[in-house]
Amino acid sequence: MNKNILIICNKDKNYCKKLDSFIRDNLSIPFDIFEITDIKHLSGFRDETQNVLLLISEALFNIESVSGFQHIIVLKENERDLAECDKSYGLKDVDIRYMDKYQKSEHITDSILSMCLDIPGIVVKSKKGDTGKKMKIIGFYTPVPNTDQTSEAIGFARRLCEKEKALYINTDSFCTNKIIRSDTYSETLLDLMYFAECGGDKFGIYLERIVRHDKELDFVPASSSACQSRLITGREYEKLFEQIEDTGKYTSLVVDIAEGVRELFEMLRLCDEVYMLSNDDYNAHMRIELFLNELHSDEEFDMRNLHRISRIGGENLGT
């Protein structure tokens, strides 16, 4: 079986070690990582370059040293632009990309993930077959507008992330929470839905590229298109959840279900547990009762999975 090899080639040994450590802790793609400070040692990898990704500093990058490698990321060290046409002249059929060396490690790993998508033989890890454990899906839904559902769901997800690998997804395209919505996020839940359908065995790479982090919280950025979000069916969400489970990266998935989600009851059936915030307001109480009546008539939903709560941090977690 082919192995994935990642080579960090840089004269600074401390830089190599720090980047190596970050990649091992944050990427689930199984890489054999090698730190090289002497460019002469690159020659030992030329016979097995099919699944090799080379990260090399600008100072060490030249035609002779990288000859035979197919996938190269050059770490730029100077503010001036690299003369790419001069540097890569003579290297045919080679994927060479450039990025700044001194930036956040997560930006470097994003570039690694993007490169991996274009390496045909890359091996993507799947832990599901090893553990046999099912990913638990925890839903939040309250049929009352203006509740604190999102803040409670995020708080729950944060606490869960302290104990295990968990992922938070919000289905509300109108959510204004600054953590899960930002103009800096280039990809959102809609992109992840697309890759669940079309990403094939590389979905795990797309997942890692799209997921963002806020301290201990892993989350998928919220969709920015209400029209497209409301067209997503329960079956499409089911396919997405199955794909996430198959990566083996997460043991729990927290789904913040918006009021306007399509096929609400199909979404609720996908959840192993559903939390619903209580409200003492009369109109809110009536909406909740109407919702419960509908849910009771759904023979496919197990009412034991529904928990009415005042807040997650409290002690009232009963049905």
N, C-alpha and C positions, 0 to 999 in steps of 0.2 A: 504494500500500500504506500502511495506517495505521502511524503511528509511536507508540512509547510515549514519553510526556513526563513527567518527574518535576521538580517545582518545589520547591525549598527556599527558603522565604520566612522570613527572620529578619533582625533588625537587626544581629546580630553576624556580620560578614564572615568572621572566622576560624572560627566554628562552621560556617558554610555550607561553607567550603572543606574542613574536616576530614571532615564528613559526606559531602560529594560524593566525596572521595577514597576513603573506606571503601566506599561503595556501588559505585563503579566497579571496585574491586579484588575485591569479594566477591560481587557479584551478576552472574549471566550473562544475566539478562533485559536485552535491548537498550534502554536508556533514553537519550534525549536529556535531559541534566540541566542545569537552569538555576538559578543562584543569584540570588535577588532580595532586596535589602535595603530597597528602596523599594516599598511596597505599591502605588503607582500603576502600576507596570510589570506588574501582574497582568492588567490590562485587555487586553493584547496577546495573551493566550492564550484568551480567552473564545470565540473562534470555532472552536476545535479541541479541545474539552474531552472528547471521547469516550474517548480513551486517556490522559487526563491525571490524574496523581495529585499532589495538592497537600499538601506538608508545611508547615504554617504555625504560627508561634509563637502562644501564647495572647495575647500583647500586641497582635498585629496582626490577630487573628481577629475579624471582624464581618460582619454580613449583607451590607453593601454591597460589601466587598472580595472576598468569595468567591462572589458571585452568578454563577451560570452554571457553576460547577464541580460535578461529580457525585461525586467521590471525594476526601475530605479527611481528613487526619490532623492533629489539633491537638496541638501539643507543649506540654504543661502546664509552667509555670515556677514556680508557687507550690505550697506544700504543701497548701493548702486545696483542697477538691474544686471542680472547675469546675461552675458552674450550667448544666448542659448544656441543660436545657429553655429557659432564658432565652436562651442564646447562639444556639441553633439555631432559635429560633422564627421562622417565616416561610420556612424553607428546606425545601421539599417535595421528596420523591423524591431526597434527597441522602444519601449514605453518609458519615456523620461519625463518626470514632472518636478517642479521646483516649488519650494516653500521656505519661509523664513525659519531659521534654526531656533532663534530665541523667542519663543512664544509659549502659550499654555500647552502643556502636554496633550490635553484633550483635543486640541486642534490638529496636532500631529497625528494622533490616532484616527481622527476623522479622515485625514489624507490616506492613511494606511488602509482603512476600510474601503474608501473609494477605489484605491488601486486593486484591492483584493477582488472587487466585483468584476474586474477585467482580466483576472488570471483564471483561465479556463479550468485548470485542475485543482484549484484551491480546495482544501478539505475543511468543511464546516463541522464543528463539534455539535453533537446532539446527545444530551445526557439522559433523555427520556428513556431510551432503551436500556440504559445502565441502572437507573434507579427504580423504574416501574411506578413512580409516584405520579399521581394526577395533580395538575395545577389547580388550586382552589380559587374559585371565582367569587368575589364578594361584591355585591351590588349595593348602591345607595340610591334610593328613589323615594321621593315624597310628593304626593299630588297636591301640594300647596305652594303657590308662588311666594317669593320673598322669604324663603327659609335660609338657614345657614348650612344647607346641605353640603355645598362645595368645601367650605372651610372645615366642616366636620369630617368629610371624606378625606381631605388632604391630611388633616391631623391624624386620622386613623392610619392612613398609608405610611406616614412618617414613623409612627410608633411600630408599625409592622416591619418596616425596613430596618429597624434597629435589631430585630431578632432573626430576620430571614430575608431572602431576595424577593422583593415585591415590586410590582409595577402599577402606576396609577394612570388611568385613562379617563378623560372627561368627554362626554358626547355632546356637550352644549357649545354650539358654534357662537353663541352670544355671551359666553362666560367672559367676565372682565378681570378675572384673577390674574395679577401681574406675573405670577410664577409660571403658569402654564400658557400664557399668551404674551408674545413679544414679537416685534417686527424683526428681531435678530434671528428668529427661527426660520430657516429656509424650507424646512419640511415639517409637515403636520400629520395629524391622524389620517387625513385623506390620502396622503402619500403612502402611509403604512398600509391602509386598506388596499390600495392599488398593488403594492408589492406582495401582499398576502395572496392575491390572485395571480400575479405574473412573475413573482420573484423566484419561483422554483426552489431548488435546494440552497439558494443563497439568501433566502429570506432573513436568516439569522444575522447576516452582515448588514442588510438594510435596517433591521431592527436596532442594532447597536449604533448605526449611524444617525438614526432619527431620535432615539431616546436621549433626553436631556437630564441633567442632574441639578438638584438644589440641596446641597449638603447631603444628607442620607437618602433623600427622596429621588427615585427614578420615575420619570413621567414622560408621556407622549404629548408634545405640544398640541393645544386645542386647534380644531379646524377653524379656518377663517372664512369659510363659505357656508352660509346657512342653507342655501338652496341645495348644494350638493350633499351636505350632511343629512338633510331630511329625506334624501332618496336612498340612504343606506338601509338595507333590509336586515332583519334579524338573522337570516342565513349568512349574510356577508359578515356580520359581527361574529357569528359562530365560527366561520372559516378563519377569521383573524385570530380569535382566541385559541383555536386549535394549532395554528401556525406558531403562535407565541409559546404554547405549551411544548410543541415539538422541539423547540430550540433547547429546552432544558435549562434555560437561564433563570427562570423565575418559578418560585413555588406558590406564589399567590398573585392574583390580579385584582386590583380594586377598580371597579367601574362606577363612575359617577354618572348616573342615567338622568338625562335632561327630560323635562316635561314634554317637549315636542318630539321626542325620538319616535321614529317610525316603528311599528310593530312592537309596542311596549311589552305586551304580555309574553311575546317570544323572547325578548331580552331578559325578562325576569326569570323565565324558565331556565336560562343558561346559567343562572347564579346558584351557587351552593348555599349562600346566605344572602339575605336582603335586609338592609337596615333602613327604617323609615322614621323620620323625626316626628315626634308628637307636637301638638300645638293646642293650647287651651282655648283659642279663639273659636267662637261658635261656628262661623262660616268654614273655617279650616277643619273643624271637627266634622262637619257635615260632608265636606269633600273627602276626607279620609274614610268616613263610614261608607260612602258610595263606592269608593275604590275597593275597600275590603269586601263589600258585597260582590263586586265583579270578580275579585280574585278568588273568593270562595267558590264561585261557580265554574272556575277553570279547573277541570279535573286533572290537568297535567301539572299543576303547581302544588307543591307540598307546603301547606301553611305553616308547618313546623320550622320552615326555613326563614320565615318572616319575623323580624324583631322590631317592635315599636320602642323607640328610645327617646329620652328627653335630650340627651347628648352622650356622645361616645365616652367622654371622660367621666361620666357619672356611673352610678351603680345600677341604674334601671336598664337592664339589657334583656328583659323578658319579652315574650310575645304579647 
